[in-house]
Amino acid sequence: MRRGLNASLGVSIPMHSSKHSADAAQLPGLRRISHSLHVSIPEVWVRFLLAIAGLILAFGAALFSTVSRESGNLWATLILASLALLLAVIVGLTTVPYLARRVAAARIRDAFDYDVTRIGLIYVVVVLLIGIAALNTGNNLLYIVLAALLAAILVSGFASALVLRDLELDVHLPEHVFAGRATLGRIVLRNPRRWLPSFSVNAVPFKKGKTAQRWRWLPATFGVPPGRPAEKQWIRLPDRKLRRVAENPVLPSIFEGSAYFPYLPAGSELRADLELRFDRRGRYQQEGFGLATRFPFAFLTKTRRVPLLREIIVYPPVEPADEFFEVLPLITGEFETFVRGRGYDLYRIREYMPEDSARHVDWKATAKSGSLKVREFSREDERKLRIVFDNPATGKISDRAYEDAVALAASLTWHFAGGNTEISFIAQGYDEDRNIYRFLSYLAVVAPQHSPSVIDRLQPSDDYNIIFTVRPRGSIPTALWACSYFVFMSQKK
């Protein structure tokens, strides 16, 4: 009976939070009313209506402040004028940029794509105070100071747009990336202008939008009594539940940090290396990048979007784990026994065994060592290895057990590919390409699926097989046991 590895692994259940409460918290006014009335109001209309309401209140406060000033009520004038300015600023900072970003023209969208910094907020408060003082006192000097402060905001927006204009961004990613290993990605920033340099530019990843979701009927199970585990329920009937399902899931982003360029001369090119580290295998995608700057006064962080699509495949980790150290000596021993033969090429020189023939004794090695040595020869079809990944159906094993099996398959593939071994691969949906990186790319994105087992069509050959499967021992063809090592993935959920 052959030995096998049965990895006993735990269950990792991801927790999903509801977005209903988050949406209600963002826009508590009309959003809650629309939810209570079961009316779907787009967010753009909610923001537009809130902006109209805010401007109406600001206009009313300004009118009443004028009436209060004519009547001689100084405190009422001060409070109403401050309220009018405050409402106008809130509408300008929260609603105008959001509505402007929805405009189709790219130039207009880029011109209004900014965030107010903490220094900018303090500056706006100072401007409001000076404006209130100018309105109440009628001092011309205060009006001049207020005009200069407002002009500084306009100059800041114009200068930041000029700094980011015409800059070119390029991103270089490594060709092969493994999960759990740090690697470097390179960001290249070019300034093609002949005279004008750029200052304080940040290359940042552009934030992705939310995944579109729709309500769909999904198969489920109705159990009596409800709320109990499946094995303790008296009745279990097929059922269907209405749930929100993501139509096009957003792939995780590649970059998380940023690259800072303090000064970019005209007609030059600068490079920056960013450390990339991916904890999980899979496909990662970056839909776009942004060039941001706070130049010259740090009131606003202006960002210009650069449509640059980048995608990378992260291979499973190949770091030796406990399962790797347990399996490797067993596989290596059986593999060497399988390839050992009586060919023409010298395989190794070892100690003499009683069953060895005297004609294979190496007398020179015996004389040097003082003990009887014999020569072993390799077979003609030496060191042919075939790794078979029999992908299980959905729900057969836990997510943790599946990920460990994929990582072990990748680690063994990487280990034997580094030696003098002719290696091939077989799996569902794989075209049996012998390229190791093609197989690692397959393992990077593979997921459990319902498909026929590859063991049924696997025929014994001169290759030695390492087979990953969830099938029970009694269902495996007898002919494969003599030329294979089986890694039995855990079937406990």
Secondary structure, DSSP 8 states (H G I E B T S, - for coil): ---EEE------------SHHHHHHHSTTHHHHHHHTT----HHHHHHHHHHHHHHHHHHHHHHHHHHHHHT-HHHHHHHHHHHHHHHHHHHHHTHHHHHHTSS-HHHHHHT-EEE-HHHHHHHHHHHHHHHHHHHH--HHHHHHHHHHHHHHHHHHHHHHHHHTT-EEEEE--S-EETT--EEEEEEEE---SS--EEEEEEEE-------EEEEEEEEEEEESTTS-GGG-SEEEEEEEEEEEESS-----S--S-EEEEEE-TT-EEEEEEEE--SS-EEEEE--EEEEE-TTTSSEEEEEEE---EEEEEE---S--HHHHHHHHHHHHHHHHHHEE--SEEEEEEE--TTS-GGGB-HHHHHHHSS-EEEEEE-TT-SEEEEEE----TTSS-HHHHHHHHHHHHHHHHHHHTSS-EEEEEETT------HHHHHHHHHH--------SSTT----SSEEEEEE-S-GGGS-HHHHTTEEEEE-----
